[in-house]
Amino acid sequence: MTAYPTTSSLLHTMCPPASDSKPQDNTKLKAAVGFLSLATIALLASTIALAVSGNNSTTTSSEASAATSSDFSSSKASSNFFASDDANFCAGAKLAFDNQLCADLEVPGPQAGGNVTKGYVGGLAVDVVPNTKPYYQSSMCPVNVHWHLGSEHYSYGEYDENGDGPHGNIPRPDWAARDLAAAGETVPDGFRCHHYDASDPKFTTPYEWKHCKGMEVGETYEVHWPHSAAGACGTVNQYQTPFYDGVFCNLDMDAFSTLAAQDIANAVGVHGQVFTIVNDESYFYPDMMRGMIIDEEMGMGQDIAYYTGSTTGETRSNEMCSMYTPITWQVDRKCHMISASSFDKLCYDMKMQRDDMSDDLHAHGSRELVKDDLVANNQARKTLRA
C-alpha cells in the first residue's frame, strides 16, 4: 500500500512556521505543490472512472431486472409452489347464490353500485349499518382485485354522465334523482371521469401493454378489491379468481347459515376506487394489489362513501338482483389519474399469484346504476383529509 503524507505534514511543508522559513525551502514547497497537483488529478480520474462504472452498473442492473422479470413466468411454471392444484385449498370454495328477479323477492337485499354523491340517501330501508373501520381492523384482507369498464358507482362532478373518454360516455338514466340527461340504451360500460382531454398526449398516446388485456389509455375504470375475514389472509392462497373463492375460503355453508346480516356486513366488504388511465409515469403507483390507494398528499382515499350493497357486474340489473348481500362498500368519491404502467404492474403481480387470476386481467362489464329503491338508506361518509 502506498504511503501518502498526512494532512498535517503537508500543511507544515506548505506553510512552515516563521522561524523555519528559509529561501532554500522553495524546493520543498514546489515538490509539495507538484505532489498535490498529481494527487488531485489522480483523484479526479478515479472519480470519473467510478461514475462511468456506476452508470454501466445501473444499465446492467436495469437490463438484468428486465430480463429477470421476463423470466418469472417460466419460473412460476417450474415452481413447486404451483405444482399441485390441491395446494390451493380456496379453489372451489365459492358458495353459490344465484341471481333472482328483484320483483320476486319480498324484500330484496340492498344492491350496488349506487349513487355515492355527497348527501345522497338510498330509498331502501335497512337495519344493517356499513363497516366504517379500515378493513384490516376487522381482520379482513383483500382476496382479489378486478375492475370494470367505466364506473359502476355514480359521483356527481367526478364520475358521471358529464365525463368523457376515448369512446364518449353513457347518459344518466331518466329515473335518477338529478334530471341531467335523457335515458339511453343500456350498455355494459359505466360512467366516465372528467379528466380526459383529447388534446393532451398523456390521454391519447398508446401504451404497450405487456400483462393486462384490452385496456386503453384515456379510459375510466372502477377497481374493486373484495375483502373478507374468511379469506386465506397472509398465505400464498390469499388472492383468488373468482373472488368468491377468496371471500368464502374458510367459510362453509353450515357456518355461513349461522350468520346474521350484520355479521356479514362486518366481515365482508369491497374497496372501490375510480381511475382514468394516462400514459404518464408521474402517475405511477407500484402496488395496486393490496386495496384502495390512500395518499393524503394526492387526495386519494380521503373522501369515502360507506353503505351496504351487493356484488355487481353486468349479470345484475334493476330487474335481476344479486343475492350476495348485504356487504359493506367503501367507495372513494373522487376520480384519480393513474399511469398505464401501474395497471400493467398490477396485472403482472396478479400473474404471480398461486391461483390463476387470468380471468381478471381485463375489464369486466359494468352493472347499470342501481335504482334508488334498491339502494340502502344507510349511507355514511368520512372525509379523512382535513
RODO-2510 file (C-alpha; in nm, 4 decimals, decimal comma):
residues 386
     n   res          X          Y          Z
     1     m     0,0000     0,0000     0,0000
     2     t     0,1402     0,3406    -0,0987
     3     a     0,2117     0,5709     0,1962
     4     y     0,0872     0,9280     0,1441
     5     p     0,1884     1,2275     0,3559
     6     t    -0,0591     1,3160     0,6285
     7     t    -0,2627     1,6354     0,6055
     8     s    -0,0693     1,7920     0,8928
     9     s     0,2670     1,7138     0,7322
    10     l     0,1540     1,8622     0,4010
    11     l     0,0316     2,1756     0,5729
    12     h     0,3617     2,2024     0,7616
    13     t     0,5510     2,1675     0,4345
    14     m     0,3404     2,4289     0,2555
    15     c     0,3122     2,6725     0,5476
    16     p     0,6142     2,6231     0,7765
    17     p     0,6438     2,8253     1,0970
    18     a     0,8071     3,1682     1,0533
    19     s     1,1179     3,0545     1,2359
    20     d     1,1686     2,7734     0,9870
    21     s     1,1154     2,9777     0,6693
    22     k     1,4278     2,9942     0,4576
    23     p     1,4892     3,0741     0,0926
    24     q     1,6279     2,7251     0,0313
    25     d     1,2869     2,5722     0,1305
    26     n     1,1388     2,6780    -0,2062
    27     t     1,2398     2,3421    -0,3477
    28     k     1,0329     2,1606    -0,0824
    29     l     0,7359     2,3903    -0,1457
    30     k     0,7461     2,3238    -0,5186
    31     a     0,7673     1,9497    -0,4544
    32     a     0,4653     1,9598    -0,2261
    33     v     0,2600     2,1616    -0,4746
    34     g     0,3583     1,9203    -0,7502
    35     f     0,2580     1,6231    -0,5386
    36     l    -0,0834     1,7739    -0,4572
    37     s    -0,1443     1,8522    -0,8224
    38     l    -0,0725     1,4928    -0,9199
    39     a    -0,2870     1,3621    -0,6340
    40     t    -0,5768     1,5873    -0,7387
    41     i    -0,5544     1,4700    -1,0994
    42     a    -0,5457     1,1069    -0,9855
    43     l    -0,8475     1,1600    -0,7604
    44     l    -1,0403     1,3262    -1,0437
    45     a    -0,9565     1,0421    -1,2787
    46     s    -1,0705     0,7874    -1,0205
    47     t    -1,3982     0,9753    -0,9678
    48     i    -1,4691     0,9818    -1,3417
    49     a    -1,3881     0,6111    -1,3671
    50     l    -1,6235     0,5300    -1,0785
    51     a    -1,9019     0,7398    -1,2324
    52     v    -1,8658     0,5614    -1,5651
    53     s    -1,8558     0,2275    -1,3863
    54     g    -2,1667     0,3243    -1,1862
    55     n    -2,3555     0,4170    -1,4997
    56     n    -2,2565     0,0910    -1,6609
    57     s    -2,3643    -0,0953    -1,3489
    58     t    -2,7015     0,0837    -1,3476
    59     t    -2,7609    -0,0033    -1,7089
    60     t    -2,6591    -0,3610    -1,6471
    61     s    -2,8872    -0,3830    -1,3416
    62     s    -3,1796    -0,2436    -1,5392
    63     e    -3,1175    -0,4893    -1,8185
    64     a    -3,0822    -0,7724    -1,5711
    65     s    -3,4018    -0,6635    -1,3946
    66     a    -3,5906    -0,6592    -1,7225
    67     a    -3,4518    -0,9999    -1,8127
    68     t    -3,5415    -1,1383    -1,4713
    69     s    -3,8960    -1,0023    -1,4959
    70     s    -3,9485    -1,1734    -1,8280
    71     d    -3,8235    -1,5000    -1,6751
    72     f    -4,0623    -1,5031    -1,3769
    73     s    -4,3467    -1,6642    -1,5706
    74     s    -4,1305    -1,9599    -1,6644
    75     s    -4,0047    -1,9733    -1,3059
    76     k    -4,3629    -1,9959    -1,1844
    77     a    -4,4297    -2,2803    -1,4275
    78     s    -4,1487    -2,4867    -1,2757
    79     s    -4,2017    -2,3876    -0,9113
    80     n    -4,3083    -2,6432    -0,6504
    81     f    -4,5491    -2,3840    -0,5075
    82     f    -4,7666    -2,4257    -0,8155
    83     a    -4,7090    -2,7967    -0,8817
    84     s    -5,0424    -2,9178    -0,7444
    85     d    -5,3886    -2,7671    -0,7609
    86     d    -5,4597    -2,9329    -0,4275
    87     a    -5,2273    -2,6841    -0,2578
    88     n    -5,4788    -2,4070    -0,3280
    89     f    -5,7360    -2,5013    -0,0667
    90     c    -5,9515    -2,1971    -0,1556
    91     a    -6,0232    -2,3240    -0,5084
    92     g    -6,3935    -2,4000    -0,5457
    93     a    -6,4850    -2,2533    -0,2059
    94     k    -6,7499    -2,0265    -0,3603
    95     l    -7,0951    -2,0587    -0,2068
    96     a    -7,3450    -2,0399    -0,4906
    97     f    -7,6339    -1,7957    -0,4612
    98     d    -7,7988    -1,7457    -0,7987
    99     n    -7,9321    -1,4080    -0,9112
   100     q    -8,3045    -1,3605    -0,8550
   101     l    -8,5653    -1,1411    -1,0172
   102     c    -8,5914    -0,8421    -0,7886
   103     a    -8,9708    -0,8376    -0,8295
   104     d    -8,9941    -1,1940    -0,6964
   105     l    -8,8212    -1,1036    -0,3718
   106     e    -9,0489    -0,9987    -0,0874
   107     v    -8,7728    -0,7742     0,0449
   108     p    -8,4714    -0,7600    -0,1875
   109     g    -8,1337    -0,7188    -0,0279
   110     p    -7,9628    -0,3820    -0,0863
   111     q    -7,7811    -0,3627    -0,4190
   112     a    -7,4654    -0,1968    -0,5545
   113     g    -7,3322     0,0113    -0,7244
   114     g    -7,5318     0,3085    -0,6286
   115     n    -7,5033     0,6834    -0,6113
   116     v    -7,2227     0,7900    -0,3767
   117     t    -7,2602     1,1647    -0,4279
   118     k    -7,2367     1,3635    -0,1051
   119     g    -7,5821     1,3955     0,0502
   120     y    -7,7416     1,1089    -0,1416
   121     v    -7,9578     0,8654     0,0601
   122     g    -8,0967     0,5441    -0,0851
   123     g    -8,4635     0,4536    -0,0778
   124     l    -8,4455     0,1019     0,0689
   125     a    -8,4934     0,0946     0,4465
   126     v    -8,2482    -0,1436     0,6155
   127     d    -8,1488    -0,2159     0,9741
   128     v    -7,7873    -0,3030     0,8882
   129     v    -7,5056    -0,0487     0,9014
   130     p    -7,1843    -0,0480     0,6971
   131     n    -6,8465    -0,1252     0,8483
   132     t    -6,6755     0,2131     0,8567
   133     k    -6,3465     0,0948     1,0041
   134     p    -6,0411     0,0204     0,7920
   135     y    -6,0981    -0,3389     0,6853
   136     y    -5,7807    -0,4717     0,8444
   137     q    -5,9185    -0,3656     1,1822
   138     s    -6,1967    -0,6213     1,1296
   139     s    -5,9477    -0,8992     1,0439
   140     m    -6,0339    -0,8640     0,6757
   141     c    -5,7815    -0,8873     0,3935
   142     p    -5,8068    -0,8306     0,0175
   143     v    -5,8780    -1,1598    -0,1604
   144     n    -5,8984    -1,0369    -0,5190
   145     v    -5,8678    -0,7318    -0,7414
   146     h    -6,0624    -0,6695    -1,0611
   147     w    -6,2069    -0,3737    -1,2476
   148     h    -6,4986    -0,2629    -1,4628
   149     l    -6,5152    -0,0556    -1,7792
   150     g    -6,6400     0,2856    -1,6715
   151     s    -6,7651     0,3436    -1,3199
   152     e    -7,0470     0,1365    -1,1744
   153     h    -7,0963     0,3906    -0,8975
   154     y    -7,2011     0,7491    -0,9596
   155     s    -7,0395     1,0551    -0,8028
   156     y    -7,1710     1,3805    -0,9424
   157     g    -6,8912     1,6020    -1,0702
   158     e    -6,6342     1,3194    -1,0522
   159     y    -6,7618     1,0211    -1,2494
   160     d    -7,0985     1,0837    -1,4060
   161     e    -7,2732     1,1407    -1,7407
   162     n    -7,0762     1,4629    -1,7952
   163     g    -6,7385     1,2887    -1,8066
   164     d    -6,5621     1,1790    -2,1236
   165     g    -6,3254     0,9224    -2,2679
   166     p    -6,1912     0,7915    -2,5993
   167     h    -6,5336     0,6459    -2,6807
   168     g    -6,7572     0,9012    -2,5139
   169     n    -6,9828     0,8289    -2,2168
   170     i    -7,3245     0,6945    -2,1243
   171     p    -7,6238     0,9084    -2,0233
   172     r    -7,7707     0,9203    -1,6791
   173     p    -8,0979     0,7189    -1,6677
   174     d    -8,4227     0,9147    -1,6653
   175     w    -8,5411     0,7711    -1,3343
   176     a    -8,2436     0,9188    -1,1469
   177     a    -8,2970     1,1987    -0,8959
   178     r    -8,0981     1,4593    -1,0924
   179     d    -8,2624     1,5358    -1,4259
   180     l    -7,9372     1,5913    -1,6110
   181     a    -7,9563     1,3577    -1,9083
   182     a    -8,2042     1,1639    -2,1166
   183     a    -8,2324     0,7881    -2,0838
   184     g    -8,0256     0,5864    -2,3243
   185     e    -7,9834     0,2293    -2,4280
   186     t    -7,8466     0,0103    -2,1530
   187     v    -7,4838    -0,0676    -2,2248
   188     p    -7,2343    -0,2795    -2,0289
   189     d    -6,9993     0,0094    -1,9571
   190     g    -7,0324     0,2710    -1,6848
   191     f    -6,9776     0,6423    -1,6376
   192     r    -6,6591     0,8379    -1,7137
   193     c    -6,4417     1,0766    -1,5186
   194     h    -6,3802     1,4410    -1,6113
   195     h    -6,0031     1,4202    -1,6662
   196     y    -5,9946     1,3171    -2,0323
   197     d    -5,8580     1,5758    -2,2771
   198     a    -5,8181     1,4633    -2,6381
   199     s    -5,5618     1,7409    -2,6983
   200     d    -5,3316     1,6186    -2,4199
   201     p    -5,0990     1,3355    -2,5333
   202     k    -5,0995     1,1654    -2,1931
   203     f    -5,4618     1,0677    -2,2619
   204     t    -5,4098     0,9603    -2,6232
   205     t    -5,0574     0,8161    -2,6551
   206     p    -5,0916     0,4353    -2,6773
   207     y    -4,9218     0,2215    -2,4159
   208     e    -4,7569    -0,1092    -2,4972
   209     w    -4,9447    -0,3424    -2,2626
   210     k    -4,7492    -0,6492    -2,1592
   211     h    -4,9755    -0,8068    -1,8989
   212     c    -5,3248    -0,6505    -1,8921
   213     k    -5,5699    -0,7363    -2,1688
   214     g    -5,7888    -0,4991    -2,3688
   215     m    -5,7026    -0,1887    -2,1681
   216     e    -5,6892     0,1622    -2,3149
   217     v    -5,5209     0,4890    -2,2253
   218     g    -5,7738     0,7652    -2,1560
   219     e    -6,0472     0,5263    -2,0395
   220     t    -6,2157     0,5211    -1,6991
   221     y    -6,2100     0,2041    -1,4887
   222     e    -6,3566     0,1277    -1,1481
   223     v    -6,1302    -0,1006    -0,9459
   224     h    -6,2737    -0,3326    -0,6808
   225     w    -6,0818    -0,5019    -0,4010
   226     p    -6,3097    -0,7586    -0,2296
   227     h    -6,2102    -0,8169     0,1336
   228     s    -6,3087    -1,0984     0,3675
   229     a    -6,2427    -1,2095     0,7229
   230     a    -6,2813    -1,5664     0,5950
   231     g    -6,0050    -1,5305     0,3372
   232     a    -5,6717    -1,7098     0,3453
   233     c    -5,5175    -1,3936     0,4867
   234     g    -5,1396    -1,3795     0,4990
   235     t    -5,0914    -1,7002     0,2990
   236     v    -4,9983    -1,7776    -0,0605
   237     n    -5,3658    -1,8565    -0,1256
   238     q    -5,4921    -1,5114    -0,0260
   239     y    -5,5730    -1,3873    -0,3792
   240     q    -5,8289    -1,5824    -0,5780
   241     t    -6,0196    -1,5733    -0,9064
   242     p    -6,3142    -1,5833    -0,8992
   243     f    -6,3175    -1,3578    -0,5946
   244     y    -6,5930    -1,5676    -0,4347
   245     d    -6,3353    -1,8418    -0,3694
   246     g    -6,1331    -1,5925    -0,1688
   247     v    -6,4325    -1,4497     0,0173
   248     f    -6,5594    -1,7927     0,1269
   249     c    -6,2255    -1,9726     0,1575
   250     n    -6,2642    -2,0537     0,5277
   251     l    -6,6432    -2,0358     0,5467
   252     d    -6,8632    -2,3307     0,4526
   253     m    -7,2404    -2,3242     0,4121
   254     d    -7,3087    -2,4587     0,7622
   255     a    -7,1097    -2,1782     0,9212
   256     f    -7,2484    -1,9183     0,6817
   257     s    -7,6080    -2,0118     0,7686
   258     t    -7,5469    -1,9125     1,1315
   259     l    -7,4501    -1,5538     1,0422
   260     a    -7,6855    -1,2598     1,0757
   261     a    -7,6952    -0,9875     0,8107
   262     q    -7,4908    -0,7522     1,0288
   263     d    -7,2278    -1,0228     1,0807
   264     i    -7,1824    -1,0472     0,7043
   265     a    -7,1626    -0,6703     0,6577
   266     n    -6,8981    -0,6564     0,9301
   267     a    -6,6862    -0,9350     0,7798
   268     v    -6,7139    -0,8889     0,4018
   269     g    -6,6514    -0,5635     0,2185
   270     v    -6,5231    -0,4070    -0,1008
   271     h    -6,2969    -0,1116    -0,1685
   272     g    -6,3996     0,0827    -0,4786
   273     q    -6,1808     0,3440    -0,6486
   274     v    -6,2188     0,5035    -0,9923
   275     f    -5,9308     0,5918    -1,2253
   276     t    -5,8609     0,7449    -1,5636
   277     i    -5,5579     0,5814    -1,7246
   278     v    -5,2833     0,8104    -1,8535
   279     n    -4,9581     0,7420    -2,0346
   280     d    -4,7509     0,9459    -1,7910
   281     e    -4,5033     0,7959    -1,5440
   282     s    -4,5503     1,0798    -1,2968
   283     y    -4,8749     0,8980    -1,2061
   284     f    -4,7069     0,5609    -1,1455
   285     y    -4,8060     0,3694    -0,8324
   286     p    -4,6250     0,0372    -0,7803
   287     d    -4,8643    -0,1667    -0,5650
   288     m    -5,2324    -0,1745    -0,6571
   289     m    -5,2788    -0,5291    -0,5247
   290     r    -5,3499    -0,4504    -0,1624
   291     g    -5,6538    -0,2260    -0,1726
   292     m    -5,7629     0,1307    -0,2245
   293     i    -5,4765     0,3760    -0,2667
   294     i    -5,4726     0,6048     0,0356
   295     d    -5,2465     0,9076    -0,0018
   296     e    -5,3219     1,2366     0,1688
   297     e    -5,0919     1,4452    -0,0495
   298     m    -5,2541     1,3108    -0,3677
   299     g    -5,6040     1,3333    -0,2179
   300     m    -5,6615     0,9623    -0,2735
   301     g    -5,8840     0,7609    -0,0434
   302     q    -5,9668     1,0709     0,1594
   303     d    -6,3371     1,1265     0,0833
   304     i    -6,5073     0,7905     0,1231
   305     a    -6,8732     0,6902     0,0975
   306     y    -6,9903     0,3924     0,3068
   307     y    -7,3047     0,1871     0,2546
   308     t    -7,4187    -0,1747     0,2351
   309     g    -7,4913    -0,3300    -0,1019
   310     s    -7,4217    -0,6404    -0,3069
   311     t    -7,1869    -0,7832    -0,5638
   312     t    -7,2047    -0,6082    -0,9011
   313     g    -7,1273    -0,6849    -1,2663
   314     e    -7,3259    -0,6883    -1,5863
   315     t    -7,5261    -1,0032    -1,4969
   316     r    -7,7144    -0,7916    -1,2417
   317     s    -7,9516    -0,5062    -1,3171
   318     n    -8,2526    -0,3254    -1,1777
   319     e    -8,4580    -0,6314    -1,2670
   320     m    -8,2105    -0,9040    -1,1708
   321     c    -8,0790    -0,8778    -0,8141
   322     s    -7,7621    -1,0179    -0,6636
   323     m    -7,8146    -1,2436    -0,3644
   324     y    -7,4670    -1,1766    -0,2275
   325     t    -7,5907    -0,9116     0,0128
   326     p    -7,5520    -0,7242     0,2441
   327     i    -7,1812    -0,6475     0,2187
   328     t    -7,0045    -0,3237     0,3064
   329     w    -6,8895    -0,0878     0,0333
   330     q    -6,6233     0,1770     0,0917
   331     v    -6,6009     0,3910    -0,2221
   332     d    -6,3700     0,6824    -0,2965
   333     r    -6,5934     0,9640    -0,4218
   334     k    -6,3107     1,1199    -0,6255
   335     c    -6,1702     1,0092    -0,9602
   336     h    -5,7927     0,9886    -0,9949
   337     m    -5,5415     0,9636    -1,2757
   338     i    -5,3133     0,6603    -1,2726
   339     s    -5,0426     0,5534    -1,5165
   340     a    -5,0989     0,2672    -1,7573
   341     s    -4,7799     0,1134    -1,6204
   342     s    -4,9410     0,0983    -1,2745
   343     f    -5,2162    -0,1224    -1,4128
   344     d    -4,9688    -0,3332    -1,6112
   345     k    -4,7628    -0,3842    -1,2954
   346     l    -5,0835    -0,4884    -1,1177
   347     c    -5,1611    -0,7442    -1,3884
   348     y    -4,8063    -0,8770    -1,3621
   349     d    -4,8455    -0,9162    -0,9845
   350     m    -5,1750    -1,0984    -1,0424
   351     k    -4,9996    -1,3419    -1,2751
   352     m    -4,7546    -1,4237    -0,9966
   353     q    -5,0208    -1,5458    -0,7512
   354     r    -5,0654    -1,9152    -0,6791
   355     d    -5,4202    -1,9096    -0,8124
   356     d    -5,4774    -1,8455    -1,1821
   357     m    -5,6111    -1,4887    -1,1989
   358     s    -5,6043    -1,4626    -1,5793
   359     d    -5,9827    -1,4139    -1,5951
   360     d    -5,9379    -1,0825    -1,4120
   361     l    -5,6635    -0,9344    -1,6327
   362     h    -5,9215    -0,7441    -1,8397
   363     a    -6,2036    -0,5042    -1,7610
   364     h    -6,5391    -0,6581    -1,6736
   365     g    -6,8717    -0,5131    -1,7834
   366     s    -7,0464    -0,2664    -1,5546
   367     r    -7,3836    -0,3002    -1,3905
   368     e    -7,6324    -0,0262    -1,4691
   369     l    -7,6721     0,2358    -1,1971
   370     v    -7,8917     0,0875    -0,9239
   371     k    -8,2332     0,2455    -0,8762
   372     d    -8,2966     0,4388    -0,5578
   373     d    -8,5468     0,1858    -0,4216
   374     l    -8,2805    -0,0878    -0,4323
   375     v    -8,0089     0,1206    -0,2634
   376     a    -7,9802     0,1027     0,1164
   377     n    -8,0622     0,4153     0,3161
   378     n    -7,7630     0,3739     0,5493
   379     q    -7,5080     0,5973     0,3751
   380     a    -7,2204     0,7185     0,5892
   381     r    -6,9363     0,9464     0,4870
   382     k    -6,5948     1,0229     0,6239
   383     t    -6,3575     1,2886     0,4985
   384     l    -6,0092     1,1864     0,6082
   385     r    -5,8336     1,4907     0,4646
   386     a    -5,8526     1,7984     0,6847
***
